Amino acid sequence: MARLKVTQLKSEIGGKQNQRDTLRTLGLRRIGDVVVRDDRPEVRGMVRTVAHLVAVEEVD
């Protein structure tokens, strides 16, 4: 299964509560944090919610 590398690039300050919650659920706490998650529809949906705050790469 493919995996996604998610990097937080921008701050959550000033964002909506659901966006802040989504970042926490992904495991991102501060700018520069990186997490690797399985490429699943649930994770893709969370990434779409905060797409303007994160960068996403596919890794093998």
Residue, then its C-alpha position, 0 to 999 in steps of 0.5 A: m500500500a502506498r503511503l503519504k508524507v504530510t508536512q505542515l507548512k503553515s500555522e493553524i492560528g486563525g483557522k477554523q476549529n475543524q481544520r485545527d482538529t484535523l491537523r491534530t488528528l493527522g499528528l501535526r502540531r507545529i510548522g515543519d512537522v512531518v508524518v507518514r500515513d497510509d494512503r486511505p480515503e479517510v486520510r485523503g479527506m483529512v488532507r483535502t480539508v487542510a490542503h492549504l496548510v500542508a504539503v503532501e508527497e507519495v512515498d513507497 
